Amino acid sequence: FFFLMIRRPPRSTQSRSSAASDVYKRQEQGAHKPVSKSFWRAFRYHFGSLAFGSFIIAIIQTVRIILEYMHQKAKESGAIKQNKLLEYLFRCLKCCLACFERFIRFINKTAYIQIAITGKNFCRAAKDGFQIVWNNPLRFSIVSGLGEVFNFIGKCSITFISTLIGFAVVTNFEYYRS
């Protein structure tokens, strides 16, 4: 099995390694302003993909707002009090749309990452990103969990250090003592 992996690596590995080698080649040649150039490339070549992902989220949010409006009008008219099934239906639809929106946000996130790595269009990048996550669930859950832990530690560290600096400033400067 390992022999087969060496002969023919997965497609995602090839694209990531090509992106990484491209970055290292540019660093060796002495590329100037790599961050600003990458922003330029993102907005020049992939602005439509970014807009398309945002448009999908906007459509889902619009449907949720319309559903909430219909629910409020049904409450005002008294139809909800007369028909409990209608209340249940509205709550189920709201729950399903909220779950669907979270799912699409996740797909957008993986698609944007794939667009940055491979330069593909939105739909192909979303498919590839979802396949990578689907094929590696344990890796992604471990990395996601570790990422959350490090984010929490970072937030706590920043809060603690800011509090210490603020305390030192307040207690040591004459302007703040009085």
C-alpha positions as CSV (number, residue, x, y, z in Angstrom):
1,F,0.0,0.0,0.0
2,F,2.8,2.5,0.9
3,F,4.5,1.6,-2.4
4,L,1.4,2.7,-4.3
5,M,1.3,6.0,-2.4
6,I,4.9,6.8,-3.4
7,R,4.3,6.0,-7.1
8,R,1.1,8.0,-7.4
9,P,0.4,10.6,-4.7
10,P,-3.1,11.9,-4.2
11,R,-4.1,14.8,-6.3
12,S,-4.5,17.2,-3.4
13,T,-0.9,16.5,-2.3
14,Q,0.3,17.3,-5.8
15,S,-1.5,20.6,-5.9
16,R,-0.3,21.6,-2.4
17,S,3.3,20.7,-3.1
18,S,3.2,22.6,-6.4
19,A,1.8,25.6,-4.6
20,A,4.5,25.3,-1.9
21,S,7.3,24.9,-4.5
22,D,6.0,27.9,-6.4
23,V,6.3,30.0,-3.2
24,Y,9.8,28.7,-2.4
25,K,10.9,29.4,-6.0
26,R,9.7,33.0,-5.8
27,Q,11.5,33.5,-2.5
28,E,14.7,32.2,-4.0
29,Q,14.4,34.6,-6.9
30,G,13.9,37.5,-4.5
31,A,10.2,38.3,-5.2
32,H,9.2,41.7,-3.7
33,K,6.0,42.3,-1.8
34,P,4.6,38.7,-1.9
35,V,1.6,39.6,0.3
36,S,0.5,42.5,-1.8
37,K,1.0,40.5,-5.0
38,S,-1.1,37.6,-3.6
39,F,-3.9,40.1,-2.7
40,W,-3.7,41.5,-6.2
41,R,-3.9,38.0,-7.7
42,A,-6.9,37.1,-5.4
43,F,-8.9,40.1,-6.5
44,R,-7.8,40.0,-10.1
45,Y,-8.4,36.4,-10.9
46,H,-10.6,35.0,-8.1
47,F,-12.9,37.9,-7.2
48,G,-15.8,36.2,-8.9
49,S,-15.3,33.1,-6.9
50,L,-15.3,35.1,-3.7
51,A,-18.4,36.9,-4.8
52,F,-20.2,33.7,-5.8
53,G,-19.6,32.1,-2.3
54,S,-20.9,35.2,-0.6
55,F,-23.9,35.3,-3.0
56,I,-24.9,31.8,-2.0
57,I,-24.8,32.7,1.7
58,A,-26.8,35.9,1.0
59,I,-29.5,33.9,-0.8
60,I,-29.8,31.5,2.2
61,Q,-30.0,34.4,4.6
62,T,-32.7,36.1,2.5
63,V,-34.8,32.9,2.6
64,R,-34.4,32.7,6.3
65,I,-35.5,36.3,6.7
66,I,-38.6,35.7,4.5
67,L,-39.4,32.6,6.6
68,E,-39.1,34.6,9.8
69,Y,-41.4,37.3,8.3
70,M,-44.0,34.7,7.4
71,H,-43.7,33.2,10.9
72,Q,-44.3,36.6,12.5
73,K,-47.3,37.3,10.3
74,A,-48.8,33.9,11.1
75,K,-48.3,34.7,14.8
76,E,-50.0,38.1,14.4
77,S,-53.0,36.6,12.6
78,G,-53.5,34.0,15.2
79,A,-52.9,31.1,12.8
80,I,-50.2,29.7,15.1
81,K,-52.5,29.4,18.1
82,Q,-55.1,27.6,16.0
83,N,-52.7,25.2,14.3
84,K,-49.8,23.8,16.3
85,L,-48.6,21.9,13.2
86,L,-47.9,25.2,11.5
87,E,-45.8,26.3,14.5
88,Y,-43.9,23.0,14.3
89,L,-43.4,23.4,10.5
90,F,-42.0,26.9,10.9
91,R,-39.6,25.7,13.6
92,C,-38.4,22.8,11.6
93,L,-37.9,24.9,8.5
94,K,-35.9,27.5,10.5
95,C,-33.7,24.7,12.0
96,C,-33.1,23.1,8.6
97,L,-32.2,26.4,7.0
98,A,-29.8,27.3,9.9
99,C,-28.1,23.9,9.5
100,F,-27.9,24.3,5.8
101,E,-26.4,27.8,6.2
102,R,-23.7,26.4,8.5
103,F,-22.9,23.7,6.1
104,I,-22.6,26.1,3.2
105,R,-20.4,28.3,5.3
106,F,-18.1,25.3,5.9
107,I,-18.1,24.5,2.2
108,N,-17.3,28.1,1.4
109,K,-14.4,28.0,3.8
110,T,-12.9,24.9,2.2
111,A,-13.5,26.3,-1.3
112,Y,-11.7,29.5,-0.5
113,I,-8.8,27.6,0.9
114,Q,-8.7,25.4,-2.3
115,I,-8.9,28.5,-4.5
116,A,-5.9,30.0,-2.6
117,I,-3.9,26.8,-3.0
118,T,-4.8,25.6,-6.5
119,G,-6.4,28.6,-8.3
120,K,-9.4,26.6,-9.4
121,N,-12.9,28.1,-9.8
122,F,-15.4,28.1,-6.9
123,C,-17.4,25.0,-7.8
124,R,-14.4,22.8,-8.6
125,A,-12.6,24.1,-5.5
126,A,-15.7,23.4,-3.3
127,K,-15.9,19.9,-4.6
128,D,-12.2,19.2,-4.1
129,G,-12.2,20.8,-0.6
130,F,-15.2,18.7,0.4
131,Q,-13.6,15.5,-0.9
132,I,-10.4,16.2,1.1
133,V,-12.4,16.7,4.3
134,W,-14.6,13.7,3.6
135,N,-11.6,11.5,2.9
136,N,-9.7,12.6,6.0
137,P,-12.2,13.1,8.8
138,L,-9.9,12.1,11.7
139,R,-7.1,14.5,10.6
140,F,-9.5,17.4,10.1
141,S,-11.1,16.9,13.5
142,I,-7.8,16.7,15.3
143,V,-6.4,19.7,13.5
144,S,-9.7,21.6,14.1
145,G,-9.7,20.7,17.8
146,L,-6.0,21.7,18.2
147,G,-6.7,24.9,16.4
148,E,-9.5,25.8,18.8
149,V,-7.3,25.0,21.8
150,F,-4.5,27.2,20.5
151,N,-7.0,30.0,19.7
152,F,-8.3,29.8,23.3
153,I,-4.8,29.8,24.7
154,G,-3.9,32.8,22.5
155,K,-7.0,34.7,23.6
156,C,-6.3,34.0,27.2
157,S,-2.7,35.0,26.9
158,I,-3.5,38.3,25.1
159,T,-6.1,39.1,27.8
160,F,-3.7,38.3,30.6
161,I,-0.8,40.2,29.2
162,S,-3.0,43.2,28.4
163,T,-4.4,43.2,32.0
164,L,-0.8,43.0,33.4
165,I,0.3,45.9,31.2
166,G,-2.7,48.0,32.1
167,F,-2.2,47.3,35.8
168,A,1.5,48.2,35.6
169,V,0.6,51.5,33.8
170,V,-2.0,52.4,36.3
171,T,0.1,51.6,39.4
172,N,3.4,53.0,38.2
173,F,2.5,56.3,36.5
174,E,1.8,59.3,38.6
175,Y,-0.9,60.6,36.2
176,Y,-3.1,57.6,37.0
177,R,-2.6,57.4,40.8
178,S,-4.6,60.4,41.7
